[in-house]
């Protein structure tokens, strides 16, 4: 299974090599019924060391029913082993929908003359963040269109500083992740100095010709500059980066392989792979219709993609947004997802005042419109531990330090008690009576599953202190 691409190269068209992807797809079609190969791959993946893009492509193409059932079981096994039953909670915060790009799938595209353009002032950001704190959120992902006049890096940096300074009752945002356009090493250094968590940038599609067609105008048209952004971010000192594609823009097989090649490149070239991988699918929005895109990914295929990413890149966090319905999110939680949003608004200023359809400034339609409390209660009912933990970032367990802990399976020794303590904070400060009762019972059960008796005893003591009014304990 030798590959002919150069994953150590810093050039986009070499580490995302079209010929290699085409040959990989052909190889996968040729071996999709090779029982010996397929079951040997599943057995080898059980050690949580991952699979290559070519090996994963064979499993994606596999048409053997019992092998596909075993694949799902293995994904659940790996997820439980590395991440347990914790689900990290976050919310997006849209700062501005001003954008100079012409992306054909996004309503922020500059030709859209009827979307309401809006940019939050720092006072408006304070009100939005206060509303998010009142829900119980501790982790945000800030989003902004690309516009050097309206949304310069100075605006982003000022906004991050504003967010971190806001204190409201027991509320505080402890981690700000950033999803903004590809930029320079110098600007990435500034983001690092501002204390961001993860830098997130979706590739949208790895197919170069399709990428350029989908981004006909604006700085985002430059495929190489965009695709090489994570290398510049890591050169700028950001060691946690998040990648993803927008499934449905291009044929899913191509983008699945490209996504894994990008992860392989980052690990080989930077010494650490992606901290997170997101799996959004194209959905309707203002001036955008799913019917405009003919590569829609069916639910069954989407679930297999999630399972295979978990198997192929076992150490990575996996994110699902409110683009997906409650039913879809529930199915993929078991297969590999470790982070979800709750109570999300995708419009600028939407947490303080939800917009009507006539004044829409949202980036996409939200399928799962439940409140954060409803999502937390739902997760607890499914046996998951909703986690508001940001301890690794704040304790310096990022980049290769986090990956070393995760790959060794040791991350659970601190993550599980931290999840329980942050859930306790949420229950005391924000939860409805029904959610609190269910959550308290869950915490009591889960404390018994902490294997180290010293950690278990400390966690129980900290949880009692949280009930008494203290906050922000962490291992």
For each residue, the residues with C-beta under 8 A, 3 or more apart:
1: 27 52 54 55
2:
3: 7 20 24 52 53 54
4: 17 19 20 23
5: 14 15 16 17 19 20 261
6: 9 14 15 17
7: 3 15 261 264 265 268 269
8: 15 265 268 269
9: 6 14 15 265 269
10: 15 228 231 269
11: 14 15 224 228
12: 15 16 223 224 227 228
13: 16 17 18 208 224
14: 5 6 9 11 17
15: 5 6 7 8 9 10 11 12 261 262 265 269
16: 5 12 13 21 206 227 258 261 262 265
17: 4 5 6 13 14 20 21 261
18: 13 21 22 207 208
19: 4 5 22 23
20: 3 4 5 17 23 24 261
21: 16 17 18 24 25 206 254 257 258 261
22: 18 19 25 26
23: 4 19 20 26 27
24: 3 20 21 27 28 53 54 57 257
25: 21 22 28 29 57 253 254 257
26: 22 23 29 30
27: 1 23 24 30 31 54 57 58
28: 24 25 31 32 54 57 58 60 61 253
29: 25 26 32 61
30: 26 27
31: 27 28 34 37 38 58 61
32: 28 29 58 61 62 63
33: 62 63 64
34: 31 37 38 58
35: 38 39 64 67
36: 39 40
37: 31 34 40 41 58
38: 31 34 35 41 42 58 59 62 64 67
39: 35 36 42 43 67 70
40: 36 37 43 44
41: 37 38 44 45 51 55 58 59
42: 38 39 45 46 59 67 70 71 74
43: 39 40 46
44: 40 41 47 49 51
45: 41 42 48 49 50 51 74 78 311 312
46: 42 43 74 77 78
47: 44
48: 45 78 81 82 314 407 409
49: 44 45 314
50: 45 311 312 313 314 315
51: 41 44 45 55 56 59 311 312
52: 1 3 55 56 260 264 312
53: 3 24 56 57 257 260 261 264 312
54: 1 3 24 27 28 57 58 257
55: 1 41 51 52 58 59 312
56: 51 52 53 59 60 256 257 260 308 311 312
57: 24 25 27 28 53 54 60 61 253 256 257
58: 27 28 31 32 34 37 38 41 54 55 61 62
59: 38 41 42 51 55 56 62 67 71 308 311
60: 28 56 57 253 256 304 305 308
61: 28 29 31 32 57 58 253
62: 32 33 38 58 59 67 68 71
63: 32 33 68
64: 33 35 38 67 68
65: 68 69
66: 69 70
67: 35 38 39 42 59 62 64 70 71
68: 62 63 64 65 71 72 304
69: 65 66 72 73
70: 39 42 66 67 73 74
71: 42 59 62 67 68 74 75 304 307 308 311
72: 68 69 75 76 303 304 307 335
73: 69 70 76 77
74: 42 45 46 70 71 77 78 307 311
75: 71 72 78 79 306 307 308 310 311 335 336
76: 72 73 79 80 334 335
77: 46 73 74 80 81
78: 45 46 48 74 75 81 82 310 311 314 336
79: 75 76 82 83 310 334 335 336 338
80: 76 77 83 84 85
81: 48 77 78 409
82: 48 78 79 314 315 406 409 411 412
83: 79 80 86 317 338 412 415
84: 80 385 412 415 416
85: 80 383 384 385
86: 83 338 384 385 387 389 415 416 419
87: 333 337 338 339 340 379 384 385 386 387
88: 139 317 338 339 340 387 388 389
89: 137 138 139 339 340 341 342 372 375 376 386 387 388
90: 137 139 140 141 177 339 340 341 342
91: 132 135 137 139 140 141 341 342 343 344 372
92: 140 141 142 143 179 321 341 344 345 346
93: 125 128 129 132 140 141 142 143 163 351
94: 97 142 143 144 345 346 347 348 349 350 361 363
95: 119 120 125 142 143 144 151 155 156 159 348
96: 118 119 120 144 145 147 150 151 155 348
97: 94 108 115 117 118 119 145 348 361 363
98: 108 117 119 145 147 149 150 151
99: 103 106 108 109 110 145 146 147 218
100: 110 145 146 147 148 218 219
101: 106 108 109 110 145 146 181 215 217 218 219 220 221
102: 109 110 111 215 216 217 218 221
103: 99 106 108 109 204 214 215 218 220
104: 109 213 214 215 216 292
105: 204 214 246 249 282 288 292 293
106: 99 101 103 109 285 288 363
107: 112 115 285 286 287 288 362 363 364
108: 97 98 99 101 103 112 115 145 363
109: 99 101 102 103 104 106 112 287
110: 99 100 101 102 217 218
111: 102
112: 107 108 109 115 286 287
113:
114: 286 287
115: 97 107 108 112 286 287 360 361
116: 355 359 360 361
117: 97 98 361
118: 96 97 348 349 361
119: 95 96 97 98 150 151 155 348
120: 95 96 124 125 128 159 348 349
121: 124 125
122: 125 126 158 159 162
123: 126 127
124: 120 121 127 128 349 352
125: 93 95 120 121 122 128 129 159 162 163
126: 122 123 129 130 162 166
127: 123 124 130 131 352
128: 93 120 124 125 131 132 349 351 352
129: 93 125 126 132 133 140 162 163 166 168 173
130: 126 127 133 134 166 168 171
131: 127 128 134 135 351 352
132: 91 93 128 129 135 137 140 173 351
133: 129 130 136 137 166 168 169 171 172 173
134: 130 131 168 169 171 430
135: 91 131 132 343 371 372 373 430
136: 133 171 372 373 376 388 426 429 430 431
137: 89 90 91 132 133 140 173 343 372 388
138: 89 172 173 174 175 388 390 422
139: 88 89 90 91 173 174 175 176 177 197 388 390
140: 90 91 92 93 129 132 137 163 173 175 176 177
141: 90 91 92 93 176 177 178 179 200
142: 92 93 94 95 156 159 160 163 176 177 178 179 180
143: 92 93 94 95 179 180 363
144: 94 95 96 151 155 156 179 180
145: 96 97 98 99 100 101 108 150 151
146: 99 100 101 151 180 181 218 219 220
147: 96 98 99 100 150 151
148: 100 151 152
149: 98 152
150: 96 98 119 145 147 155
151: 95 96 98 119 144 145 146 147 148 155 156 180
152: 148 149 155 156
153: 156 157 183 187 190 191
154: 157 158
155: 95 96 119 144 150 151 152 158 159
156: 95 142 144 151 152 153 159 160 178 180 191
157: 153 154 160 161 190 191 194
158: 122 154 155 161 162
159: 95 120 122 125 142 155 156 162 163
160: 142 156 157 163 164 176 178 191 194 195 196
161: 157 158 164 165 194
162: 122 125 126 129 158 159 165 166
163: 93 125 129 140 142 159 160 166 173 176
164: 160 161 173 176 195
165: 161 162
166: 126 129 130 133 162 163 171 172 173
167: 171 172
168: 129 130 133 134 171
169: 133 134 429
170: 425 429 471
171: 130 133 134 136 166 167 168 429
172: 133 138 166 167 472
173: 129 132 133 137 138 139 140 163 164 166 176
174: 138 139 390 393 394 472
175: 138 139 140 197 390 393 394
176: 139 140 141 142 160 163 164 173 195 196 197
177: 90 139 140 141 142 196 197 198 199 200 242
178: 141 142 156 160 191 196 197 198 199 200
179: 92 141 142 143 144 199 200 201 202
180: 142 143 144 146 151 156 183 201
181: 101 146 201 219 220
182: 201 219 220 225 226 228 229 232
183: 153 180 187 188 229 232
184: 187 188 232
185: 188 189 232 235 236
186: 189 190 236
187: 153 183 184 190 191 236
188: 183 184 185 191 192 199 232 233 235 236 237 238
189: 185 186 192 193 236 237
190: 153 157 186 187 193 194
191: 153 156 157 160 178 187 188 194 196 199 236 238
192: 188 189 196 236 237 238
193: 189 190
194: 157 160 161 190 191
195: 160 164 176
196: 160 176 177 178 191 192 199 238
197: 139 175 176 177 178 240 390 393
198: 177 178 240 241 242 275 276
199: 177 178 179 188 191 196 230 233 238 240 241 242
200: 141 177 178 179 241 242 243 244 276 278
201: 179 180 181 182 226 229 230 233 241 242 243
202: 179 243 244 245 246 278 280
203: 206 211 226 227 243 244 245 255 258 259 262
204: 103 105 211 214 215 245 246 249
205: 210 211 214 245 246 249 250 254 255 258
206: 16 21 203 211 227 245 250 254 255 257 258 259 261 262
207: 18 210 211 250 251 254 255 258
208: 13 18 211 212 223
209: 212 213
210: 205 207 213 214 249 250
211: 203 204 205 206 207 208 214 215 223 226
212: 208 209 215 216 221 223
213: 104 209 210 216
214: 103 104 105 204 205 210 211 249
215: 101 102 103 104 204 211 212 218 220 221
216: 102 104 212 213 221
217: 101 102 110 221
218: 99 100 101 102 103 110 146 215 221
219: 100 101 146 181 182 222 225
220: 101 103 146 181 182 215 226
221: 101 102 212 215 216 217 218
222: 219 225 226
223: 12 208 211 212 226 227
224: 11 12 13 227 228
225: 182 219 222 228 229
226: 182 201 203 211 220 222 223 229
227: 12 16 203 206 223 224 262
228: 10 11 12 182 224 225 231 232
229: 182 183 201 225 226 232 233
230: 199 201 233 234 241 243 262 266 270 274
231: 10 228 234 235 266 269 270
232: 182 183 184 185 188 228 229 235 236
233: 188 199 201 229 230 236 238 241
234: 230 231 237 238 239 241 266 270 272
235: 185 188 231 232
236: 185 186 187 188 189 191 192 232 233
237: 188 189 192 234
238: 188 191 192 196 199 233 234 241
239: 234 272 398 399 400
240: 197 198 199 275 276 393 398 399 402
241: 198 199 200 201 230 233 234 238 266 274 275
242: 177 198 199 200 201 274 275 276 277 278 317 319
243: 200 201 202 203 230 259 262 263 266 274 276 277 278
244: 200 202 203 259 276 277 278 279 280 319
245: 202 203 204 205 206 249 250 255 256 258 259 279
246: 105 202 204 205 249 280 281 282
247: 252 255 279 280 281 282 297 302 305
248: 252 281 282 290 293 295 296 297
249: 105 204 205 210 214 245 246 255 282 293 295
250: 205 206 207 210 245 254 255 295
251: 207 254 255 295
252: 247 248 255 256 295 297 301 305
253: 25 28 57 60 61 256 257
254: 21 25 205 206 207 250 251 257 258
255: 203 205 206 207 245 247 249 250 251 252 258 259
256: 56 57 60 245 252 253 259 260 305 308
257: 21 24 25 53 54 56 57 206 253 254 260 261
258: 16 21 203 205 206 207 245 254 255 261 262
259: 203 206 243 244 245 255 256 262 263 277 309
260: 52 53 56 256 257 263 264 309 312 313
261: 5 7 15 16 17 20 21 53 206 257 258 264 265
262: 15 16 203 206 227 230 243 258 259 265 266 274
263: 243 259 260 266 267 273 274 277 312 313 316
264: 7 52 53 260 261 267 268 273
265: 7 8 9 15 16 261 262 268 269
266: 230 231 234 241 243 262 263 269 270 272 273 274
267: 263 264 270 271 272 273
268: 7 8 264 265
269: 7 8 9 10 15 231 265 266
270: 230 231 234 266 267
271: 267 400
272: 234 239 266 267 399 400 403
273: 263 264 266 267 313 315 316 403
274: 230 241 242 243 262 263 266 277 313 316
275: 198 240 241 242 316 317 398 399 402
276: 198 200 240 242 243 244 316 317 318 319 339
277: 242 243 244 259 263 274 309 313 316 317 318 319
278: 200 202 242 243 244 318 319 320 321
279: 244 245 247 302 305 306 309 318 319 320 332
280: 202 244 246 247 283 321 323
281: 246 247 248 296 297 302 323 324
282: 105 246 247 248 249 290 293 296
283: 280 290 323 364 365 367
284: 288 289 290 364 365
285: 106 107 288 362 363 364 365
286: 107 112 114 115 360 362
287: 107 109 112 114 115
288: 105 106 107 284 285 292 364
289: 284 292
290: 248 282 283 284 293 296
291:
292: 104 105 288 289
293: 105 248 249 282 290 296
294:
295: 248 249 250 251 252
296: 248 281 282 290 293
297: 247 248 252 281 301 302 305
298: 301 302
299: 302 303 328 331
300: 303 304
301: 252 297 298 304 305
302: 247 279 281 297 298 299 305 306 328 332
303: 72 299 300 306 307 331 332 335
304: 60 68 71 72 300 301 307 308
305: 60 247 252 256 279 297 301 302 308 309
306: 75 279 302 303 309 310 318 332 335 336 337
307: 71 72 74 75 303 304 310 311 335 336
308: 56 59 60 71 75 256 304 305 311 312
309: 259 260 277 279 305 306 312 313 316 318 336
310: 75 78 79 306 307 313 314 318 335 336
311: 45 50 51 56 59 71 74 75 78 307 308 314
312: 45 50 51 52 53 55 56 260 263 308 309
313: 50 260 263 273 274 277 309 310 316
314: 48 49 50 78 82 310 311 407
315: 50 82 273 403 406 407
316: 263 273 274 275 276 277 309 313
317: 83 88 242 275 276 277 338 339
318: 276 277 278 279 306 309 310 336 337 338 339
319: 242 244 276 277 278 279 337 338 339 340
320: 278 279 324 329 332 333 337 339 340
321: 92 278 280 324 340 341 344
322: 341 342 344 346 366 367 368 369
323: 280 281 283 364 365 366 367
324: 281 320 321 328 329 332 367 368
325: 328 329 367 368
326: 329 330 367 368 370 378
327: 330 331
328: 299 302 324 325 331 332 367
329: 320 324 325 326 332 333 337 340 368
330: 326 327 333 334 382
331: 299 303 327 328 334 335
332: 279 302 303 306 320 324 328 329 335 336 337
333: 87 320 329 330 337 340 382 384
334: 76 79 330 331
335: 72 75 76 79 303 306 307 310 331 332
336: 75 78 79 306 307 309 310 318 332
337: 87 306 318 319 320 329 332 333 340
338: 79 83 86 87 88 317 318 319
339: 87 88 89 90 276 317 318 319 320
340: 87 88 89 90 319 320 321 329 333 337 375
341: 89 90 91 92 321 322 344
342: 89 90 91 322 370 371 372 375 376
343: 91 135 137 370 371 372 373 375
344: 91 92 321 322 341 366 368
345: 92 94 350 351 354 362 366
346: 92 94 322 350 362 363 364 366
347: 94 350 354 355 360 361 362 363
348: 94 95 96 97 118 119 120 361
349: 94 118 120 124 128 352 353 355 361
350: 94 345 346 347 353 354 355 361 362
351: 93 128 131 132 345
352: 124 127 128 131 349
353: 349 350
354: 345 347 350
355: 116 347 349 350 359 360 361 362
356: 359 360
357: 360
358:
359: 116 355 356
360: 115 116 286 347 355 356 357
361: 94 97 115 116 117 118 347 348 349 350 355
362: 107 285 286 345 346 347 350 355 365 366
363: 94 97 106 107 108 143 285 346 347
364: 107 283 284 285 288 323 346
365: 283 284 285 323 362
366: 322 323 344 345 346 362 369
367: 283 322 323 324 325 326 328
368: 322 324 325 326 329 344 375
369: 322 366
370: 326 342 343 374 375 378
371: 135 342 343 374 375
372: 89 91 135 136 137 342 343 375 376 430
373: 135 136 343 376 377 430 431 432 435
374: 370 371 377 378
375: 89 340 342 343 368 370 371 372 378 379 386
376: 89 136 342 372 373 379 380 386 426 431 435 439
377: 373 374 380 381 431 432 434 435 438
378: 326 370 374 375 381 382
379: 87 375 376 382 384 385 386
380: 376 377 383 384 385 386 435 438 439 442
381: 377 378 438
382: 330 333 378 379
383: 85 380
384: 85 86 87 333 379 380
385: 84 85 86 87 379 380 416 419 420 423 442 446
386: 87 89 375 376 379 380 419 423 426 439
387: 86 87 88 89 415 418 419 422 423
388: 88 89 136 137 138 139 422 423 425 426
389: 86 88 392 415 418 419 421 422 474
390: 138 139 174 175 197 393 394
391: 394 395 397 414 415 418 474 475
392: 389 395 397 398 402 411 414 415
393: 174 175 197 240 390 397 398
394: 174 175 390 391 474
395: 391 392 474
396: 401
397: 391 392 393 401 402 405 414
398: 239 240 275 392 393 401 402
399: 239 240 272 275 402 403
400: 239 271 272 403 404
401: 396 397 398 404 405
402: 240 275 392 397 398 399 405 406 411
403: 272 273 315 399 400 406 407
404: 400 401 407 408
405: 397 401 402 408 410 411 414
406: 82 315 402 403 409 411
407: 48 314 315 403 404
408: 404 405 411
409: 48 81 82 406 412
410: 405 413
411: 82 392 402 405 406 408 414 415
412: 82 83 84 409 415 416
413: 410 416 451 452 455 475
414: 391 392 397 405 411 417 418 474 475
415: 83 84 86 387 389 391 392 411 412 418 419
416: 84 86 385 412 413 419 420 446 449 450
417: 414 420 421 450 455 456 458 459 462 475
418: 387 389 391 414 415 421 422 474 475
419: 86 385 386 387 389 415 416 422 423
420: 385 416 417 423 424 443 446 447 459 463
421: 389 417 418 424 425 459 462 463 466 473 474
422: 138 387 388 389 418 419 425 426
423: 385 386 387 388 419 420 426 427 439 442 443
424: 420 421 427 428 439 443 463 466 467
425: 170 388 421 422 428 429 466 471 472
426: 136 376 386 388 422 423 429 430 431 439
427: 423 424 430 431 435 436 439 440 443
428: 424 425 431 436 466 467
429: 136 169 170 171 425 426
430: 134 135 136 372 373 426 427
431: 136 373 376 377 426 427 428 435 436 439
432: 373 377 435 436
433: 436 437
434: 377 437 438
435: 373 376 377 380 427 431 432 438 439
436: 427 428 431 432 433 439 440
437: 433 434 440 441
438: 377 380 381 434 435 441 442
439: 376 380 386 423 424 426 427 431 435 436 442 443
440: 427 436 437 443 444
441: 437 438 444 445
442: 380 385 423 438 439 445 446
443: 420 423 424 427 439 440 446 447 463
444: 440 441 447 448
445: 441 442 448 449
446: 385 416 420 442 443 449 450
447: 420 443 444 450 456 459 460 463
448: 444 445 456
449: 416 445 446
450: 416 417 446 447 455 456 459
451: 413 456
452: 413 455 456
453: 456 457
454: 457 458
455: 413 417 450 452 458 459 475
456: 417 447 448 450 451 452 453 459 460
457: 453 454 460 461
458: 417 454 455 461 462 475
459: 417 420 421 447 450 455 456 462 463 475
460: 447 456 457 463 464
461: 457 458 464 465
462: 417 421 458 459 465 466 473
463: 420 421 424 443 447 459 460 466 467
464: 460 461 467 468
465: 461 462 468 469 470 473
466: 421 424 425 428 462 463 469 470 471 473
467: 424 428 463 464
468: 464 465
469: 465 466
470: 465 466 473
471: 170 425 466
472: 172 174 425
473: 421 462 465 466 470
474: 389 391 394 395 414 418 421
475: 391 413 414 417 418 455 458 459
